[in-house]
Each structure stands twice: as C-alpha cells, then as structure tokens.
Amino acid sequence: MSKRLASWDSIIILLTVVVLIVASFAVDNFGTSRNFTFLVLDLMPIILVALPMTMIIVTGEIDLSVASTLGLTSSLMGWMWNNGMSIQTIIPLCIVFGAVAGALNGFLVTGLGLPSLAVTIGTLALYRGLAFVVLGDSAVADFPYNYSSWVTGTFGASSIPHVLLPIAILAVIFGIVQHATPVGRALYAIGANAQASHFSGIRVAHTKFWLYVVSGAVCGLVGVLWTLRYSSARADNGSGLELAVVAAVLLGGVSIFGGKGSLPGVLAGVVLLAALQNALRLKDVSGQALNIVTGALLVLSVLLPNIVTAIRGSWQRRKLRQAAAS
C-alpha cells in the first residue's frame, strides 16, 4: 500500500485534487456549475486524443500528427456539408478519413520501419496542408442546430455536458483494453523490449499499425465534436493540440521511452492541465502565457518522474546498506 501511495499516479492524482480545491477558492467563478461545463468541454479533445496516444507512447512510439488529423477531418466535414451531404453520412465518413490518415502513419512506421517522430512530424505538416487545400481560409458555420446544441448542451437542468458520455465510454473501453487484456500486456512488453516481444510471439508491427489507425479514427471523431462545438469547420481547428496531449500523457506518468504508465494517471494529468489552463483564462492570462505553462509542464513531466525514481532507488539502496551493516 505504501508503495502504491508513493507511485507517480498517486502523486499526480493528489496534485490534481489539490489544484482543483485551491482554484475553487482562489479563482472567481472556477467552482461554478457553468464553469464545470466549460471545463469538461475544454478537456474533451485532450482526453479523447490522449486515450490512444497513451497506448502509442507505451509502445515506445509517438504520434504528433493528431491535431492536423483533427483539422483535416474538420475541413472535410465542412466541404462535404457545403456539397449537400447529410450530417448522418458526414460523421462516420470523417471517422473513416481519420482512420485512413492514421493508417498512413502506421504503414510508414511499421511497414517501412521509419521513426515515428520523423514520420508524424511530416504528416503533421502534410495533413494540415491538405486541410487548407480542401477548405482554404474560409469557414463553414451552418451545421444543424440539434447536433451542435447536443455537443454544447447538458443533461436536463444539470451542469453535466452530453460529451461526458462518449468520454466515459471510450475511457472505460481503453482502460479495460490497456490494463485487463492480453493486448494491453503486449503493449507494455513491446515498449520494454520490442525485439524480445517479437521473438516471444507478439505481433509488434501489427499491433503498432492498428494503434495508429485507432488514433486516427479517434482524431476524426474529435474533429467532428470540435467542429460542432464551435459550429465552425476550419482548416486550423485544433492547432497546437498535440502539445497539450503529449504534455498530459507524460504528466500522467507515461514514460516517453515506453513500457511504463497507466491510464488513471493520464486522466488525472489531463484534468490537471485543463484545470490550470481554465483557471489562468479566468484570470485573463494571455494565450502566450498558457503556452509557456503547457511547455513547462511538458518539461517537468519528463524530469520529475525520473527524479522521483532516482530518489526512491537511492533510499532503497540506503536501506539495503543499513540492513547489511546490521
């Protein structure tokens, strides 16, 4: 129990609770029901994209094209709507387009053996460029009201947004897969040692490929929700989201080198990041300052777990020396 309480997951969850409590008292309107709705809407894209990103990073890879995939699907959504397609057809097509974009990433990484960092930096620029080719600098804003109002609406007279439902469903599904199935155990094995995993019978390339497909499909879904929330399909939708997602995942305790991390810690990291950004906005802090906070958290999320591990290892070695001396 003491080891579990001293884990990074527990530390980040405790820190998240402390930040939420302090912000509720120190920041005007932070603790209101109306702000809770906006907070959930703000963390929605980060938390949904972070679910597959967690699995990808656990395997030792990364996907930096997530925000551009979101922007591309948003542009395609606007183009299809302008050309008379029904919203019921557009939504699944956007998810399929996102999956195809993810499949290209997966093929380049697993089929051609290219490094995921270089590949997804390239597709980050490629997909964003295609988004501008599809829609240009214009915006499409006349989507059906019943769809956009559902995304921004709440259940009855409560402050619980409708989008909390898909967040909860997908979080449970990803949590079960990652922590309670052979697939999840294979992800950690791949991240710890991909070559040994291959020789032990795990289909390393196949697993990584489908992770990228799932990541793209989720980005397609988030592109739809983002567009409907703001009632605006634009090529620059989601710009910079990849930084917030990676920061939240690493802040949640997932090792950038793979093989370590858990979804509860990531969820806490997302809430912590979204709460800090929300509180700073209520304090009228500029967007540039928010980027500084996100970047600082990204650096700290890499440094602090290693520092904690080093301190814990030093303490354990000291106990062993004391035990040997006695």
N, C-alpha and C positions, 0 to 999 in steps of 0.2 A: 504493500500500500504506500509506504514512504517513497519507494522508487517511482511509482505511478504519479504521486503528487509532485515529485521533483522533475517530471518529464517536461519537455518543451510544450507539449499540447496543453498540459495543465497550467503552465505559466502563462501562455498566450490567452487561454480562456479566462483566467483570473484577471489578467490585464484588461481584457475586453470588458468584463463586468465592471471593473473599477472606472474605466473611461466612460462607460455609459452612465454610471451613477454620478460621477463628478460633472459630466457635461449636463446632466439633467438639472443640477443645482446651479452650475456656473454660467450656463449659456441660456439666454432668454429664448423661450419657445421650443427648446430642444426636446423637452419631455412631453410636449403636447401630442394628442392623438393625431392631429393633422400632420405634424412633422414626422410622426411614425410612418404614416402612409408614404410621404415623400422619401423617407429613408429607405423603405423597402423597395420603392421604385428605382432609387439610385443604385442600390446594391444588386438589383435583379440581373443586369447584364454581366456584372463582375462575377457573381456567384454561379451563374449558369455556365459561363465560359470556363470558370475555374474548375468545374467538375471534371471534364475530360482533360484539361491541362494538367491537373494533379496526376492523373494516370500516366500521361505522356512524360512528365518530368520524373516520375518514379522509375520509369524505364531508362532514364538517362538521356532522353531526348528533349526537345523543346519545340514549340510552335509559336512563332512571332507574327504569323500572318492572320491571327484570329480577328483583329479589328478590321483589317482590309477585307476579309471574307464577309464580315458583317456589312461593311459599306457596299460591297459588290452586290450582295443579295438585296440590300435596301434599294439600290439603283435599279436592279432587275424588277423588283416589286413595283416601283414607280413606272418603269417602262411598260410592263405588262398591263398595269391598270390604265395607263394612257391609251393603250391599244385595244381596250374594250374587253379584256379578260375578266372573268368573275373573281371575286376575292377568295371564294372557296377553292378555286383552281390555283390561284396565285400562291397561297400559303404553302401547300405541300410542294409546289414546284420550287419555291425558294429554299426549302429544306433540302430538296434533292440537289439543287445547284450548289448549296453549301457543302453537301457530301461529296460532290464531284471535285470541288476545289480542294477539299481535304484529301481525296483520293490521289490527286496530282502530287500533293506534298508527300503522301505516303509512298507513292511509286518512286519519286526521286530519292527519298531517304532509304527505303528498303530494297527497291528494285535495282537502283543504280549505285547504292552504297554511298551516297553523298552525305556530308554532315548536315544535320537538321538545322543548325544555327544558320549556316550559309544558305540553305535551301529556303527556309522560311523568311529570311531577310529579303531574298529575291522575290518570293511570291507576295510578300508584304507590299512591295512596290508594284508588282505585276497586277495584283487584284485591285489595288487602289487606282491604278491607271485605267484598268478596264472599267471600273465603276464610273470614272469621268467620261470614258468613251461612250458608255451606254446612256448616261443621263446628262453629261456636261455639267455646267454650273447651275442648272435650273433645279427647281424643287417641285415635287408633286405633293399636293396637300389636300386633295378632296376625297379621302378614303371614307368608307361607310362609317357613319357615326356610331352605330351599335357595336362595331368592332373596336374602334379607338376608345369609346367610353368604357368598354369592358376592361381594357388594359389599365386604364387610369382609375376605374371605379373600385368600390369596396363592397364587401358582403353586407347587405342591408344597411343598418344605421351604424355599424361598427366602423373602426378605422383599419380593418384588416383588408389589404388590397387583394383583388382577384388573382394577381400574378403570383401571390404567395402559394397558390395551389400548384402550378407547374414547378415552382422552385422546390416545394416539399416533395412532390412525386419524383422528380429527377434526382434530388439529393438522396432519397431513400434507395432508389434503384442503383445509383452509382456507389453508394455506401455498401450495399449488400454485395455487389459485384467485386468491389475492391477488397473488402475485409472478410467476406464469408463464402468465397467460391475459389475453386482451383485457378480460375483466370486471374483473380486478384493476387493469389500467391505467386503465380508465374510472373506477374509484373514486377514484384519485389526481387524475385530471383534474377530476372533479366537486368534490372538496374544494378544489382550487386555484382553480377558477372555474366555478361551476355554469352560469352563463348562457352562457359561451363553449362549454362542453361540450354544452349543448343545441343550439346553432347548428351544432356540428360533427357532429351526428347521434347523440349519446349520449342514450339514453332515461333522463334523470335521474330523473324521478318513478318510473318503472317499476323502476329499479334500487334506489332507496331503499326503495320499498314492500316488495320481496322481501327486502331486508336485515332489515327489521323482522319479517317472517314467519319467517325463519330464526332470528333471535334468540329469538323466542317459542318456536319448536319446541325449540331447544337448552335453554331455560329449563324447558320441560316435561320433557325428559329428565333434567335436573339435579334437578328436583323429585322425580322417581321415585328416582333414585340417593340423594338426600339422605334421603328417607323410609325407604328400605330400609337405609341405613347405620345410622340410629338406631332403626330398627323403630318409628317413630312418625310418624304423619301429624298435623300440627298446622297451624293457620292462621298461626302466627307463625314457621314454618320459614323460614330464610333472611333474617330481619330484619337489615338493615344490610349485606347482601352487596354492594349496589350501590356503596357507598363503597369497599370493598376492590377491586372490579373496576375502577372508574374510576381509582383510585389506581395500580393495577398497570399499566393500559394507558398512562396518562400517564407513569408512571415509566419505562416501556419505550421512551419516545421518540416516542410518537404526539402530534402537535400537536392541542391542543383546538380549533384553528381549522380543522383539516382539511388534507388534501393532503400530509401527511408522516407517516412512521412505518413500522415493519416488524414482522412477526410474531416473528422471533427476539428482538428487543429486548423485546417484550411478554412472551414466555415467560420471559425472564430476569427481568423485573420481577415476574412472578407468583411465581417461585421465591424471589426476594429478599424480597418481602413475606411470603410464607408461612414462610420460614426465620426471619425476625425475630420473627414472632408466635409460632412454635413455641418458639424459644429463650427468649422472655420468659415463656411459660407454664411452661416447665421451671424458670424462676427464680421461679415463683409470683408473677408480676406480675399485678395485677388487670385485669379487663376494661376498666375506665375508662382505665387507662394504655395498653392496647392500642389503644383508640380514638384516644387522643392521638397515638400513634406513626403510626397509619394516616393521620390528618388531617395531621400534619406532613409525611409522605411525599407526600401529595397536593399540598400547597403547594410543596414542594421540586421535585416533578416538573414543575410549571409554570414555576418560576423558573429552575432550573438549566440546562435546555436553552437557554433564551433568553440566559442569562449566557454559556454556552459559545459560542453563536453570535456574540454580541457581541464576545467576546474574540478569536475566530478572525477575524472581519471586521476588527477593529482591527489585528490582526497582519498580515493580508494587505495592508491599506491602507498600513501602515508599510513593508512590503517594496516595494510599488509606488513609494512616495515615494523610498525609498533607491535603487531601480533608476533612477528618473527623474533623481535628483540625480547619479548616477554617469555 
